[in-house]
Amino acid sequence: MSNDSLSDTDRRALLEGSHSDPFSVLGPHGDILRVLMPGAVGVQAQLADGETIELSGQDGLFHARVPGLRSRGPLGYRLRVRWPDSEEELFDPYAFDSCLSDGTLAAFSQSDWRAVFDMLPRLEECQGVPGLRCSVWAPNARRVSLAGDFNGWDVRRHGMRLRHQAGVWEFFLPHAQPGQRYKFAVLDHQGQLRWKADPLAQQTECPPDTASVITDPQPYEWQDDAWMNARNASPEQPVAIYEVHAGSWSNEKDWDSLSDRLPAYVSAMGFTHVELMPVAEYPFGGSWGYQPLGQFAPTARYGSPAALAKFIDRCHAVGLGVIMDWVPAHFPDDPHGLARFDGTALYEYADPREGYHPDWHSCVYNLGRNEVRAMLLASAHQWLDRFHIDGLRVDAVASMLYRDYSRAPGEWLPNRYGGRENLEAIDFLRALNDSVHAREDGSITVAEESTAWPGVTGSTAGGGLGFDYKWNMGWMNDTLRYMKEDPVHRRYHHRDMTFGLVYAYSEHFILPLSHDEVVHGKGSLLARMPGDHEARIANLRAYFGYMWMHPGKKLLFMGGELAQPHEWHHDHVLDWNLLDQPAHRGVQRLVRALNQFYRNEPVLYRADSDPAGFAWTIGDDADNSVLAFERRSGDAPPLLVICNLTPVARHGYRVGVSRGGNWRERLNTSDAAYGGHLESDGQSWRTEDIPAHGHSHSLSLTLPGLTTLVLKPVD
């Protein structure tokens, strides 16, 4: 035995949990072994050759001289710790070398998202010993320690190693087990202790609890190879999306139960994709996931990460793609989260004119920092890799692009050129899309972008942002405003139904009737239709018919297909009992029929981005509130779409057509099968040689009130 040469300053700092470099004094140093075990009554070193050495000490700090100890490595000895009521045997975490390579740290500092994958917490072997390898970026912290179930949440026991060149703290904890909870105890630059969840955690406790959880390393055994190999990102394919809030779709609120019902339902309804509102962990349920903190962890509200993987696998098995809402724009300021992570504005901009979002009272990511960019890009790819997500819908893109978004003059800072554009966010979004498309595996990206920013879906090489699709918020707002009007007044708002075609080909658009349109006092889709209940149902059916026939991919929020009368609330389940009523059941049948018709008629999706795929037949009959157009694609037979958006039937209404001969009714939204009043039997009409609307042939039709009709030439 030997007297310990540890200085009083080091000793005090270790016992107080404030030592900035515990690796410099704990573990093997020459022939001296030092161990910090606060609360232990004794510690022995059991050498690999069988010798046992008792360590001496007090106040939880123990030491002994063990000749040649350093050369033995971490497997050369174990610690036997005697607690007041138990004993445990473990490897010494301070005997292990660094876990992260200099190359990984350099790449992380240079915004390489692949480096973050090496930094994710994981159970693996290090120098022949199984345990938890973890790391955290906190360059301005005085000290970071790992605390959790494995050490009684004692901040003194497991102080981490700082890799100065990257500001990253790392640690390897032998014997850690799946399911154990942990946090980082961050002593910030001012000496304040901050308890922080792991920003890179792949599993968390269920809110309102906030700890990170060590993830089971056993990989999920996917069964979707055929799906993954066949999917593609071509815009010339049908896309009909069913948007879902997992917690309120049904009374079954976990992934395992949802796997048994939701994919089968959505597939039977004819949709091509499910879009999940954010499932990355978030603290406040009322944010619906749009204020996430765990960018790598599925929310524990609905089950384990493996259960989410099973749900996605089940979707793929029935032919459904899965799109996930992803939020790189902002994050909440909960104390266990990213805000002021090491006592400084690390993930967010320091100046509130850049770093505080007035709409959501949240923090704005500083996308000018390489490490923040790397973390977020890694998050995006993790969902694509680990969970086989088919696409990411990026939320709040407009708020990212403009520095003055929702800010009054004087409340925002211009960019380096004096402009309002957020140059860092633009670069980030381009990097995101380039990296996703470089995968060449059919993954897609979608922008929720509500302004006239040019080239959202344009190539990055040509100066665009590089998204595959953009939500057409203008079309949504215009058409819903029109449909809200009493039919007698619609003649004065006709332009709202036609204006979307002026810019329909400027981007690759998705037509969204999303959750945002049925909350915050706006009412449900049905509630926004005018008239009595029967008229509202008829209006909604006609509107759906117009939407599905209009150029652009489709998105419908859950409950729309039920003609839900009540505004959506995240704590309330959809009104499935509505299907007991013929009118509501009819709307559901119509949505199913529209999806099937849409998917079976290539003219409705192949030319979405080609102006030649659409031609107005009647776009100016405001007095009668009638619209008519053809959808076309190459030499395929066209479809004639006619909408009568008043409750007055139009008899002998003449419509010009591009082909002579017989035209047959293929879809009628007032059919009795859909809850309407007509018994449609696929009747047909023969053209007359009477010129109309620029064509030499025309049809004389009866247009039922509040109805969308679709006709097709008969060969």
C-alpha positions, 0 to 999 in steps of 0.5 A: 500500500502507498499514500495517495498523492492526490492533491487536496484540490483534486480530491475536493473536486472529485467528492463534490462532483465538479472535477473537469477531468476525472480521467486524469486522476481516476483509474490506473495511473502508473502503479496507483489505482484510484476509485471513486465510489461514494457511499461504499464501505470498501473496494477490492481490486481482483486481478486477473491472476487471482490476487486480491488487493484491498483499496484504502480510503475514506469519503468514497475515494479509494486507492491502492498501489498495484504494480504494472496495473496500467499494462494489464488493460481494462480486463486486467482487474475487476472492482468488488464494491461493498455497499452497506447492504450489498456487493457488486463486481464490475469493470472500472470505466476509467480503465478504458481508452477513448471510444471515438476516433479523431477522424469521427470528431473532426468529421462531426466538427465539419458537419458530416452527419455520418459521424453522428452515427458513430456517436449515438449511444449504443450497447456494444463491446469496448476492448472486450467488455460489453457496455454503453458507449455514449457521447454528448456535445457540450463544448462550454461545459466545465464538466459532464457526468453520466447519471442513471439507474446504474449509479443511483443517479450520483453525479460524482461517479461517472464523470466523462472524458472531454475531447477538446478538439470537438467539444465532445464528452464521451464515456464507456460504462461497462455492464449497462443494460437495456432499459436503464434510464440515464441523463447527463449532469452538465456543469455549465460554464457558470457552475450551474448544474443542468440535468439534460436528456441525451440529444442522441438518445434512441429511446426515452421515458414516456412523458411527462418523465424525461430521462433517456433510456438505453436501447435494446441493441437487438435489431428488428428483423424486417420483412419488407425487402421486396417493398424497399427494393421496388419503391421509387421517387418518380413523380409519375406515380399515384400518391394519395396520403392518409394523414394520421395522429396515432394517438387519436385514430382509435381507442387503440393507442399503441403501435402493436394494436394499431399494426393490427388495424390501421394499415389494413384500413388505409390500404382498403381505402385505396390510399398509397401512403400513411403520413404520421404526424411527428413521432420523434419524442416530444414533451407536450402532448398538445403540440401534437409532436411539432415541438420535439426534443428527441430527434432520434427517439420515437415517442414512448407514448405509443410503445417501443422503437421495435413496435414502431418498426413493426407498424411500418413493416406491416404498412409495407406488407399491405403496399403502403408507404410511410411518410413521417412529419419531421421538424428541424425548424425549432424546439421547445425550451424545456429544461431537460432539452436542448435549450442553453444546453451547456449554459450557452446558446449551443443548438439555438441562436443566441440573439432572441431576434434569431433564436426565439420563435414568437409563434410557438414560443420555442427555440430556433435551431442555429443551422449555421453551426456545423454540429447542429447541421450534422445532428439534424441531418443524421436524425433525418437519415436515422428515420430512413435507415433504422425505421425504413421510413419512405419519406420525410415531410419537413414541417414549417419550412417557410419559418426556416426560410425567412428571418422575418417570419412572423416578426415585426420590423426591428424584431429580426436580424438581416442576413450578411447581405442585408436581406430577409432570407435565412441563408443557413437554413437554405443551405441546410435544406439543400444539403438535406435533400441532396443527401436523401436523394444521393441514397437512390433508394426511393426516399422522398422529401416533402415541404410544408411551405406556405409562401411563393418561394421559388423552386422549392421542388427545383433541383439544387443544381439549378438553385432550387431547394430540392424537395420532391413535393410541396404542399399546395397551401394556396390551393387549399386556402382558396378552395376551402374559402370558396366551398364555405360560401353559400352557393348563391354567392359562389358566382362572386368567388369563382376565381378561388376554384380556378386560380390554382391552375395558374401556378399548378406546374410551378412546383410538384404539388400535393393538395393537402386537406390536413390536420391544420384545417380542422383545428383551432376554431376552423371547424371540420371539413363538413362543418365548413360546408354551407346548408343543412346536413344533407347539403353539407354532405353533398358539398363535401362529396362534390369537393372531394371529387374536384380535389381528386380530379385536380392535378396534384397528389392528394392528402386527407387528414383522418376523419375527413373520409367519415365526414366528421362533424366535429373539429379534431382534438388530439385527446378525442378518438374519431367518431367511428360510430358515424358509419352507422349513418348512410350519409357518412358511410357514403362519404367513406365509400366515395373516398375509397372509390376516388382513390381506386379510380385515381390509381386506375387512371394514369391520366390523373397522375402521370402528367401532374407536372406537365401543363399538357395534362390539363385543359380547361373546357369551362372555366368561366361560367361563374353565373352557374358555378360550373367548372369543366376540364379534361385530364390527359396523358399522351394518347390515353383516353382523356377524362372529362370532369364537370363540377356543378357547385350549386344545388340547382340541376342544369338541364341541357347543359352543353359541354364541348369535348375533344373526341367525338363518339360515346362518352360514359359516366365513370364517377358521380359523387351524387350516386346513391352508393355514396349517400346521394340521390341518384341511381347511376348506372354508368349511362353514356351519351353520344356527341353531337356535331355542335361546336362548343368551347373550342371543340367541334363536338359537344355533349348535352348533359343534365348536371345534378346539383352539388355534384362532380361528374367524370366521363370517359370516351368509350372505345 
